Amino acid sequence: MRRDLSRLLRPSSVALIGGGAWGAQIIKQTKRMGFGGAIHVVNPKLGIVEGIQAVASLADLPDAPDAVFVGVNRQATVSVVGDLARIGAGGAVCFASGFAEARAEDALAGDLQAQLVAAAGSMPILGPNCYGFINALDGALLWPDQHGCRRVESGVAILTQSSNIAINLTMQQRGLPIAYMVTCGNMAQTRQAEIALALLDDPRVTAIGLHIEGFSDLGLWHDLALRAAEQGIPLIALKVGASDQAQQATVSHTASLAGGDAGAAALLTRLGIARLHDLPSFLETLKLLHSQGRLPSSALSSVSCSGGEASLAADTAHGRKVEFPPLTEAQGRALRDALGPMVALSNPLDYNTYVWRDVAKMTAAWLPMAADHIGLTILIVDYPHTDASDWECATQAALNLRALSGRPVAVVATLPELMPHDVMDRLLAGGVTPICGLTEAILAAEAAAFDQDPDPVPPLPAGPERDAHLLTEAEAKAALQGFGLRVPQGQVAQTPKEAARIALSFGGAVVLKGQGLAHKSEAGAVAVGLQPQDVEAAAARMQAGSFLVEEMITDPVAELLIGVTRDPAHGFLLTLGAGGVLTELWQDTTSLLLPVTETQIGDAVQALRIAPLLNGYRGKPGADIPAVIAAVLSVQAYVIAHLDTISEVEINPLICTTTSAIAVDALIRKA
């Protein structure tokens, strides 16, 4: 159920319940922002708070307030929220802590949070354990501390679970117009994606930045991504937790390779949400999206009057998903006309200082760099803090370039502190993005050029927890073969002598495996290329309870890994990568969330570093790529058929030949 958050986030009246220093700040900050609606204080022990006469109870209010800050202790918060819901309030911010976040220290905390949600009913609440929100568009806020926001006519929305990070972000001095700052706290009732959906209803919001600690309700996130794409509102995320491992006890290579962050990365990619990894680039990306929108391409131009800066720009972009394409003939001719024969022409461009201080000539020299195929033209200018006005020529030329070209333009200070505030305001007003930091500029351009649309199909839900056990390799292969996966001819033997008889019936070299182990190679329970007469002795050395004897697959082009793990937070994670015993050493993998299509599988295979080998390296024959795709689809079909029981599936290796793809080892964990 989506709640109506319009009264809470865009209130005509606000109320404070409680008191103390926090309460006084609520009223002070609300007045300071120029809120034009009614302000009420409910507290029987207080007289006047920041010029507002307090009333003794909710019954004394003239009508039900739109937005209420509940600043009382956690037990009282539950009853107050219930009272607000009964009188028809628009919503509440629950400031108190000691709810689910304190469950480890207080066994009653989780029950108290459940009581709070029940008391709220359909009335939306933020928190508990949160600071509230700032609406800088309307001057409406419930915020118990200082903040650095100022009134704006349009701007970006930022949502975070961390109140402290929210305070810090409001204090940014990078010229970013913040329309909304919303803290989510415990998200006991109203989720982060639900709040973001509500903010999409405000046409003054230009982009939404999400500081995410964890996902819940994948369907809601999918709805958010689809709707934001329909409305053309870019979403970006700063997802924390890359260092955590979601699965502590795993038996497959897949799980150890995927770790805890791969699911989050795959989900964001599936949702078409660009990801940043630090607060400065997060803010600069929002600024770029606010002023330019999504970039039309990842092709960049860099303009500076220093060879050192040109080289620095090129190096900073190295390894990122942006490029500095060579100049076209038309660009070269125009630049030569503007700069003469003494300047070496390239992209990034060092135009020297021949035209410096001549605004008309600077504009003419920069204009060819903002060509139609360029997604963003970067003008590198570090303003002197001694007298920034001396660099007025650069500011005016940048504004001229934007006006004449109509293309996305950014002025970038390589050192963030060398971008003056007044210059930032002036550039933004003229449609030019001021960016503080060259690294931040490249990361922002990469994120703003991220053009993947959200997948129309939501990811498969992870479903309930399950107590999984390991199937034998023979059982796993038989199960997957039933869904179309090709496996070697093989039989299970209970004794070494029986293994030898089976090997003899195959009439050639065989593979012998001891059953019941997840990592047979490490345990010495795999022998390949055995002749039938050598099988009995090899089996005796393994000391296994049973044995799998299989035909030997020869002439491989490459070995791949196909793995699926149940990620409780993100669904079912498919990992494709270089396979075999050196899987962890190569670390050549890519991950997607199920379900996937043939096209998505093919793209993922081609994204691997091993792809040239699969395609036929240096004239050698390539692998049967359609057979590889079919193998992945077979694994997916098996997982979908067993969603409520499956925990893990792995094929390692999948032997890829010129005519087939054969799973020579398989692992399944299921309830």
Secondary structure as UniProt FT lines:
FT   HELIX           6..9
FT   STRAND          13..18
FT   HELIX           20..32
FT   TURN            33..34
FT   STRAND          38..42
FT   TURN            44..45
FT   STRAND          48..49
FT   TURN            50..51
FT   STRAND          52..53
FT   HELIX           58..60
FT   STRAND          67..71
FT   HELIX           74..87
FT   STRAND          92..94
FT   HELIX           100..102
FT   TURN            103..105
FT   TURN            107..108
FT   HELIX           109..120
FT   TURN            121..122
FT   STRAND          125..126
FT   STRAND          133..135
FT   TURN            136..139
FT   STRAND          140..142
FT   STRAND          155..160
FT   HELIX           163..170
FT   STRAND          178..183
FT   TURN            185..186
FT   HELIX           192..199
FT   TURN            200..201
FT   TURN            203..204
FT   STRAND          205..212
FT   HELIX           218..231
FT   STRAND          235..239
FT   TURN            242..243
FT   HELIX           253..258
FT   TURN            259..260
FT   HELIX           261..271
FT   STRAND          274..276
FT   HELIX           279..292
FT   STRAND          299..304
FT   HELIX           307..317
FT   TURN            318..319
FT   HELIX           329..339
FT   TURN            341..342
FT   STRAND          349..350
FT   TURN            352..357
FT   HELIX           359..366
FT   HELIX           367..369
FT   TURN            372..373
FT   STRAND          376..380
FT   HELIX           388..391
FT   HELIX           392..405
FT   STRAND          409..413
FT   HELIX           416..418
FT   HELIX           421..429
FT   TURN            430..431
FT   STRAND          433..436
FT   HELIX           438..448
FT   STRAND          469..470
FT   HELIX           473..481
FT   TURN            482..484
FT   STRAND          490..493
FT   HELIX           496..506
FT   STRAND          510..514
FT   TURN            520..524
FT   STRAND          526..530
FT   HELIX           532..542
FT   STRAND          547..551
FT   STRAND          558..567
FT   TURN            568..570
FT   STRAND          571..578
FT   TURN            581..582
FT   HELIX           583..586
FT   STRAND          589..593
FT   HELIX           598..606
FT   TURN            609..610
FT   HELIX           611..615
FT   HELIX           617..619
FT   HELIX           625..641
FT   TURN            642..645
FT   STRAND          646..656
FT   STRAND          661..663
FT   STRAND          666..670
//
